[in-house]
């Protein structure tokens, strides 16, 4: 039964918590940017300011945090900050959300197909998946923004195009995840343990407060004849 079910996971705030390393990665990025001669002064965003942008595309994050920079400079700074963040992830300075590894392992054993649905940069996402040995639980293809894929809604739409006979469920913690589900007319499981709590997803039918609860919701909702109630 579950072989026809695809679970599309957001990454940051759902699978991984980069909260403790975000500010440092941006602070070092701004310092390198200035030392490279690309600006004399630049506001270094706080942890809260950065977290407020998570779930956006990389372009939108840097437009929001550095609105006065030119497009070329935003791209240059985003590459520096992303590289810093990737190095910190590979040094295991962030952390997986509690229960992620064991839950993904069990879902994989239950024959659920799992997909990555993140607006994050490819290097950032793959650093998480590889560093914590969870990439093996996910199915190909790994679709990221770029080209005609502008955001998470497009990512989900592309997965649906590639697997029209499959049932897809979006799992995430932010409004961008909820919107991607609604705009593609698929079920949504909201993660209230993410960066915004339940502020952006409150009122939705399926809200979990720990990652492991995903299994319970799926088992209760996927009994024969009950999927349409999801």
URFENWO-V191833 format. One record per residue. RES is the residue in one small letter. PSI is psi in radians with two decimals (999 if undefined). D_LAST is the distance of its C-alpha to the last C-alpha in whole Angstrom. Layout:
# URFENWO-V191833
res: [RES & RES]
psi: [PSI & PSI]
d_last: [D_LAST & D_LAST]
This chain:
# URFENWO-V191833
res: [x & x & x & x & x & x & x & x & x & x & x & x & x & x & x & x & x & x & x & x & x & x & x & x & x & x & x & x & x & x & x & x & x & x & x & x & x & x & x & x & x & x & x & x & x & x & x & x & x & x & x & x & x & x & x & x & x & x & x & x & x & x & x & x & x & x & x & x & x & x & x & x & x & x & x & x & x & x & x & x & x & x & x & x & x & x & x & x & x & x & x & x & x & x & x & x & x & x & x & x & x & x & x & x & x & x & x & x & x & x & x & x & x & x & x & x & x & x & x & x & x & x & x & x & x & x & x & x & x & x & x & x & x & x & x & x & x & x & x & x & x & x & x & x & x & x & x & x & x & x & x & x & x & x & x & x & x & x & x & x & x & x & x & x & x & x & x & x & x & x & x & x & x & x & x & x & x & x & x & x & x & x & x & x & x & x & x & x & x & x & x & x & x & x & x & x & x & x & x & x & x & x & x & x & x & x & x & x & x & x & x & x & x & x & x & x & x & x & x & x & x & x & x & x & x & x & x & x & x & x]
psi: [-0.82 & -0.18 & -0.36 & 0.05 & 2.21 & 2.27 & 2.06 & 2.03 & 2.26 & 2.80 & -1.15 & 2.15 & -0.25 & -0.84 & -0.57 & 2.53 & 1.87 & 0.14 & -0.69 & -0.22 & -0.10 & -0.88 & -0.71 & -0.70 & -0.66 & -0.70 & -0.81 & -0.62 & -0.77 & -0.72 & -0.79 & -0.67 & -0.80 & -0.75 & -0.45 & 0.00 & 0.35 & 0.12 & 2.61 & -0.53 & 2.63 & 2.33 & 2.23 & 2.04 & 2.56 & 2.94 & -0.79 & -0.68 & -0.69 & -0.81 & -0.60 & -0.37 & -0.17 & 2.43 & -0.41 & 2.91 & 2.83 & -0.72 & -0.79 & -0.60 & -0.82 & -0.47 & -0.71 & -0.77 & -0.48 & 1.12 & -0.35 & -0.17 & 2.65 & 2.87 & -0.78 & -0.71 & -0.63 & -0.74 & -0.77 & -0.81 & -0.67 & -0.65 & -0.71 & -0.84 & -0.70 & -0.73 & -0.73 & -0.80 & -0.74 & -0.76 & -0.67 & -0.68 & -0.80 & -0.35 & 0.09 & 0.74 & -0.24 & -2.79 & 2.60 & 2.55 & 2.50 & 2.31 & -0.06 & -0.91 & -0.91 & -0.63 & -0.77 & -0.70 & -0.74 & -0.74 & -0.68 & -0.74 & -0.46 & 0.08 & 0.38 & 2.43 & 2.27 & 2.37 & 2.68 & 2.22 & 1.44 & 2.47 & -0.05 & 2.79 & 2.54 & -0.82 & -0.68 & -0.89 & -0.79 & -0.48 & -0.71 & -0.88 & -0.68 & -0.72 & -0.65 & 0.24 & 0.72 & -0.04 & -0.57 & -0.31 & -0.24 & 2.65 & 2.64 & 2.76 & 2.83 & 1.89 & 2.27 & 2.92 & 2.62 & 2.61 & -2.17 & 0.18 & 1.79 & -0.42 & -3.05 & -0.60 & -0.73 & -0.65 & -0.85 & -0.72 & -0.69 & -0.70 & -0.71 & -0.72 & -0.69 & -0.44 & 1.08 & -0.36 & -0.06 & 2.76 & 2.27 & 2.41 & 2.26 & 2.34 & 2.09 & 3.14 & -0.11 & 2.95 & -0.57 & -0.58 & -0.78 & -0.77 & -0.68 & -0.67 & -0.84 & -0.74 & -0.32 & 0.10 & 0.86 & 2.80 & 2.75 & 2.32 & 2.07 & 2.41 & 1.79 & -0.08 & 0.05 & -2.93 & -0.47 & 0.22 & -2.41 & 0.21 & -0.72 & -0.17 & 0.09 & 2.57 & -0.19 & 2.69 & -0.67 & 1.84 & 2.27 & 2.66 & 0.02 & 2.60 & -0.64 & -0.37 & -0.28 & -0.74 & -0.77 & -0.78 & -0.76 & -0.74 & -0.70 & -0.60 & -0.25 & 0.28 & 2.65 & 2.24 & 0.00 & -0.13 & -0.61 & -0.28 & -0.19 & 999]
d_last: [15 & 14 & 17 & 15 & 13 & 14 & 13 & 15 & 17 & 19 & 22 & 24 & 23 & 20 & 22 & 26 & 28 & 31 & 31 & 35 & 36 & 35 & 38 & 41 & 39 & 40 & 43 & 45 & 43 & 45 & 48 & 48 & 48 & 51 & 53 & 52 & 54 & 51 & 51 & 54 & 51 & 47 & 45 & 43 & 39 & 38 & 36 & 34 & 34 & 33 & 30 & 29 & 29 & 27 & 24 & 27 & 28 & 32 & 34 & 32 & 32 & 36 & 37 & 35 & 37 & 40 & 41 & 44 & 44 & 45 & 42 & 44 & 45 & 41 & 41 & 43 & 42 & 39 & 40 & 42 & 39 & 37 & 39 & 40 & 37 & 36 & 39 & 38 & 35 & 37 & 39 & 36 & 37 & 33 & 31 & 27 & 25 & 25 & 23 & 22 & 25 & 24 & 20 & 21 & 23 & 21 & 18 & 21 & 22 & 19 & 19 & 16 & 18 & 18 & 19 & 21 & 20 & 23 & 25 & 28 & 31 & 31 & 34 & 32 & 28 & 30 & 33 & 30 & 28 & 32 & 33 & 31 & 31 & 27 & 27 & 27 & 24 & 23 & 23 & 25 & 26 & 26 & 25 & 27 & 28 & 31 & 33 & 30 & 27 & 28 & 25 & 21 & 20 & 22 & 21 & 18 & 19 & 22 & 19 & 18 & 21 & 22 & 19 & 18 & 17 & 15 & 11 & 11 & 9 & 12 & 13 & 16 & 18 & 19 & 19 & 20 & 17 & 14 & 17 & 16 & 13 & 13 & 16 & 15 & 12 & 9 & 6 & 9 & 10 & 13 & 16 & 18 & 21 & 22 & 25 & 24 & 22 & 19 & 22 & 20 & 16 & 17 & 15 & 11 & 8 & 9 & 12 & 14 & 18 & 19 & 18 & 18 & 15 & 13 & 14 & 13 & 9 & 9 & 11 & 10 & 6 & 8 & 11 & 12 & 11 & 7 & 5 & 5 & 4 & 0]
